[in-house]
């Protein structure tokens, strides 16, 4: 699995001009599921995201996790994170998981985040979505279970 995590002051996702997910301060997660990924990868990443200390403490140091600042998560499925661009100019997505299995693992991942007591909003798997965010910092972290 691969996640692009962005610290945001706000984010929202719309489908056909309807807002389907919206958060205030927290993390925008772009989530890609790779062929062969399992619940173990989802568990690992949920724990990592829940405990990632990217918010400033009273000394101005990035030392606080999401729960400490009552932050929220907007989780968006994004198979294009698995693009292979080694050959030519047209990306290949053969490393992305089958949509049915990818959705199952993506939903499981979101439930694991909720199990940490976090508020998690989502888009709609497979839909054409418009995602808006206000990056904070900016702080952007890439998490990949191939690089644990």
C-alpha positions as CSV (number, residue, x, y, z in Angstrom):
1,X,0.0,0.0,0.0
2,X,1.1,3.5,-0.7
3,X,-0.2,6.7,1.0
4,X,0.4,10.3,0.4
5,X,-0.4,12.1,3.7
6,X,-0.8,15.8,3.7
7,X,-1.3,17.9,6.8
8,X,-4.2,20.2,6.1
9,X,-6.2,23.0,7.8
10,X,-9.2,21.8,5.7
11,X,-10.1,19.4,2.9
12,X,-13.2,18.3,1.1
13,X,-14.3,16.0,-1.7
14,X,-17.1,16.5,-4.1
15,X,-18.8,14.3,-6.6
16,X,-21.0,16.0,-9.2
17,X,-21.0,19.2,-7.1
18,X,-22.2,17.4,-3.9
19,X,-19.8,17.5,-0.9
20,X,-19.5,13.8,0.2
21,X,-16.6,14.3,2.7
22,X,-15.3,17.3,4.6
23,X,-12.8,17.8,7.4
24,X,-11.2,20.7,9.3
25,X,-7.6,20.3,10.7
26,X,-6.1,16.9,10.1
27,X,-4.8,14.7,7.4
28,X,-5.7,14.3,3.7
29,X,-4.8,10.7,2.8
30,X,-4.5,9.6,-0.8
31,X,-4.5,5.8,-0.6
32,X,-3.3,3.3,-3.2
33,X,-3.7,-0.5,-2.9
34,X,-1.1,-2.6,-4.6
35,X,-1.6,-6.2,-5.9
36,X,-0.9,-8.6,-3.0
37,X,-1.5,-6.1,-0.2
38,X,-3.1,-7.7,2.9
39,X,-4.8,-6.6,6.1
40,X,-1.3,-6.6,7.7
41,X,-0.2,-3.7,5.4
42,X,-3.5,-1.9,6.2
43,X,-3.0,-2.4,9.9
44,X,0.6,-1.2,9.7
45,X,-0.4,2.0,7.9
46,X,-3.4,2.7,10.1
47,X,-1.1,2.5,13.2
48,X,1.5,4.7,11.5
49,X,-1.0,7.4,10.4
50,X,-2.8,7.4,13.8
51,X,0.5,7.9,15.7
52,X,2.3,10.2,13.2
53,X,3.4,13.3,15.2
54,X,3.1,16.1,12.7
55,X,1.4,18.8,14.7
56,X,3.2,21.4,16.7
57,X,3.4,21.4,20.5
58,X,3.6,24.5,22.7
59,X,7.3,24.7,21.8
60,X,6.6,24.9,18.1
61,X,8.0,21.4,17.5
62,X,6.2,18.8,15.4
63,X,5.5,16.5,18.3
64,X,1.7,15.9,18.5
65,X,-0.4,13.2,16.9
66,X,-3.8,13.6,15.3
67,X,-5.8,12.8,18.4
68,X,-3.9,15.3,20.5
69,X,-5.2,18.1,18.3
70,X,-8.6,16.6,17.7
71,X,-7.8,16.3,14.0
72,X,-9.8,14.5,11.3
73,X,-9.0,12.4,8.3
74,X,-10.2,12.6,4.7
75,X,-9.3,9.4,3.1
76,X,-9.4,9.2,-0.7
77,X,-8.8,6.0,-2.8
78,X,-6.3,6.7,-5.6
79,X,-5.1,3.8,-7.7
80,X,-2.9,6.2,-9.7
81,X,-0.4,6.2,-6.9
82,X,0.7,2.8,-8.2
83,X,1.5,4.1,-11.6
84,X,4.6,2.7,-13.3
85,X,6.3,5.4,-15.5
86,X,9.5,3.6,-16.4
87,X,8.5,3.0,-20.1
88,X,7.2,5.7,-22.4
89,X,4.9,8.5,-21.4
90,X,1.7,6.5,-20.7
91,X,1.6,5.2,-17.1
92,X,0.9,1.6,-16.5
93,X,-1.3,0.6,-13.6
94,X,-0.7,-3.2,-13.6
95,X,0.6,-3.0,-10.0
96,X,-2.7,-1.6,-8.8
97,X,-5.0,-4.2,-7.1
98,X,-8.2,-5.4,-8.7
99,X,-11.0,-2.8,-7.8
100,X,-13.1,-5.2,-5.8
101,X,-10.2,-6.4,-3.6
102,X,-8.7,-2.8,-3.5
103,X,-12.0,-1.4,-2.2
104,X,-12.3,-4.1,0.4
105,X,-8.8,-3.4,1.8
106,X,-9.3,0.4,1.5
107,X,-12.6,0.1,3.6
108,X,-10.8,-2.1,6.1
109,X,-8.0,0.5,6.4
110,X,-10.5,3.2,7.1
111,X,-12.2,1.1,9.8
112,X,-8.8,0.5,11.4
113,X,-8.3,4.3,11.6
114,X,-11.7,4.7,13.2
115,X,-10.7,2.0,15.7
116,X,-8.1,4.4,16.9
117,X,-10.9,6.8,17.8
118,X,-10.3,9.0,14.7
119,X,-13.0,10.7,12.7
120,X,-12.6,9.5,9.1
121,X,-14.5,11.0,6.1
122,X,-14.1,9.4,2.6
123,X,-14.9,9.9,-1.0
124,X,-16.5,7.2,-3.1
125,X,-14.3,4.4,-4.3
126,X,-13.9,4.5,-8.1
127,X,-15.8,7.7,-8.5
128,X,-14.6,10.8,-10.4
129,X,-14.0,13.1,-7.5
130,X,-12.8,16.7,-7.0
131,X,-10.6,17.0,-3.9
132,X,-9.8,20.4,-2.5
133,X,-7.4,21.0,0.4
134,X,-5.5,23.8,2.2
135,X,-2.1,22.3,2.9
136,X,-0.7,23.2,6.3
137,X,3.1,23.8,6.3
138,X,3.1,22.3,3.7
139,X,3.7,18.9,5.3
140,X,3.6,16.0,3.0
141,X,4.7,12.5,3.9
142,X,4.8,9.4,1.7
143,X,4.2,6.1,3.4
144,X,4.8,2.8,1.5
145,X,4.6,-0.7,2.9
146,X,7.4,-1.7,0.5
147,X,9.7,0.6,2.5
148,X,8.8,-0.4,6.1
